[in-house]
């Protein structure tokens, strides 16, 4: 399994200025992470792994916003039953990171990224830093550059 140290190496290799914030306490949920950092819940992004028609995609949204299946199904022109949230073991197998600490990039297996347009309302955001005690601070511009994400409307 990858660790925050692996993510730090990815940041250095890519020349990114994103910063890892360590030892902030356990942050397995968006509200816990926001409270620990003293920021709005919508500044916390979550990276979720979905299988869409059997293919993995990283879906990034902010705060406690749910990821509705209908917009994903419509985007890919498939039925809602073809959209599945990955199980914890699948998340580790594909990203290398545990659920609750998945960063938006630097995954074991590169997958296409779908970014909810609502994330772009913030200049500075905080994402998974490799485990449930580490967060990554970065700008939305850097997120877009690092992920080559397709921006979509999910909310």
N, C-alpha and C positions, 0 to 999 in steps of 0.2 A: 504494500500500500504506500502511496505517495504521502509526503508530509509537507508542512510549511517550508521546510528547507528545500524541498524539490521545487516548490513554487518560487522561492527566492532565487534559485538558480535559473529558472525560466525567465524571471524578470531581468536578471543580469544579462542573460544570453540575448534577449530581445532589446536590450537598452531601454527598458521601460522605467519610468520614474515612480510607478505605483509603490506604495509603502505598506509593508506588513506590520500590523499592530498586534503584538503578542501579549500574553498574560493579562487578558481583559476579563478573565473569568469564563465560566461556561456560557456559551452563547448558541444553544442549539435551535433557537427560534428567532424570528425577525424582531419581535418586541424585546427579547432579552438582549440581542445585539444592539438595538437602538438605545436601550437604557444604559448599557455598559459604555457606549460611545458618547452618549449625550446628544444624539441627533434624532431627527424625525424618522419614523418607521419607513417612510417612502424613500429615504436616502439609502436604505439597506436594500441591496438587490439580492435576489435568490436565483440560483442556476439550477433548474430542474431538468432531468433527462426524460424525454418522452420517446416512445416508439410511434412513428407515424407511418402507417402502412408497412410496418415491420422494420423501418429504418430509424436509427437513433438521431435525435436532434436535441441540442441544448436550448432550452427556452429560458430567457432571462426576463424577469419582471421585478417590480419593486414592491417594497413593503409587504403588507399582508394580503395584497390583491390576489385573488384566486386566478388560476389559469383556466379559463373556460375552454371546453373542448370544441364547441361549435366554431369559433373563429379559426382554429387549427384545421378542423375538418373542411371548412369552406376554402381555406387557403390552398389545401392540397387536393381538393375535390374528391374527398373520400367520406365514407360514413363515419359517424362519431365512434362507432365500435372499433374503428381502425386506429384510434388514438389511445395509447396506453402509457400511463406513468410507469417509469422503470422501477423495479424492485431494488431494495438496498444492495443486494449482491450484484445486480446488473450495473448499478451506478459505479460501484468500485471497479468492476471488471472493465468498464469502458472509460471512465474518467481517471481512475487510479486513486480517487479521493472518496472519503466516506460521505454519505448523505448528511447534510448539515454543515459541511465544510467545503463543498465543491466550489472552486473558483470558476470564473467565467471563461477561462482559457488555461492552456498548459496541461491539457488532458492526455492521458495515455494514448487514446485513440482520437485523433481529430474528428470532430463531428460538426456539421453545419449548425450555425447559431441563429436563433430567431430572437430578436430583441423587441420587447414591448415599447412602443413609442413613448409611453408615459415616463419611462426611465430618463428620457432626454430632457425632461423638465428640470433636472438637477445638473449642476456643473460638477459637483463632487459627490461621489457615491462610495458605498462600502459593500464589498462582496466577500464571499467565502475566502478564507485564507489558508485552506488546507486541512483544518480540523475545527472542532467546535470551540476552541479557545483562541483562535487567530482570525483576524479580519484583514482585508486588503482595502486600502484607501486608494482611489484612483479617480480620474476625471472621466466624464462620459466620452470625451473626445478620444482619450486613450483606450477606453473600452471598445469603441467602434474600430479604432485602428488595429487593436490586438486581436479582435474576433472576426473582422470582416462580416459582421452580422447583417442579416436581412432585417430591416426595421419593419415591424408589423403592428397592427392595431389589435390588441387583445382585450382591452377593457372598454 
